[in-house]
Amino acid sequence: MWDKVGKTILLYPNDFTTIFVGEGYLLRSDIIQSPSYYGLAWRTDVSIPLPARGWSWIGHPHRTPVLLSSVRVTNEDLGETRTVAQDMAAGSDSWVNWNLLYWNSYEDTAKLLAVSGGDDNMLRPWYGYRIWTERENLTLIMPVE
C-alpha cells in the first residue's frame, strides 16, 4: 500500500482481509500469470481524495476502462470542479499533471497514460497509476462509462 504521508510503500498482508477505499495497492508476482480477483465495482462516480501536493498512487475503481479525458478534479479549498480539458487549459494554474505513470508488468517497463501522445489514454481496471498534483486538497472524480 502507498503511504501518502511518509511517501513509502508499505507491505500488506497476503490475505487482503482489509482494504480501504481511496488507497492504492500494488500486486507483485514472481511469475507471468493471469491473476483473477473478485471485487465489487461501483456503479456511480467515485471520488478519490488527493490531500497532499506531490506524487500519489491511484487505482481505477470500475470494471470497464474509462477515458482519462472524462475524469474531473475538484479543488476542495475553492469548491471548484474542472474537467481534464479545463485543467490542462489553465496552464501554470493547472492543479494536476495529466501525464500519469503506470507499470507494464509484462514488458517490465514504465508507461505513460496521457490524454494524447502517451502509451494509453484509458484508465483500466486493476491498474495502479502515479499522479502528480500541484495543489493540496484535490479530489479526482472517476466517472462510470
Secondary structure, DSSP 8 states (H G I E B T S, - for coil): -EETTTTEE----TT-----TT-------SS-----------SS-EEEEE-SSEEEEEE--SSS-EEGGG-EEEETTTTEEEEHHHHHHTGGG-SEEEEEEEEETTTTEEEEE-SSSSSB-EE-TT-EEEEEESSSSEEEEE---
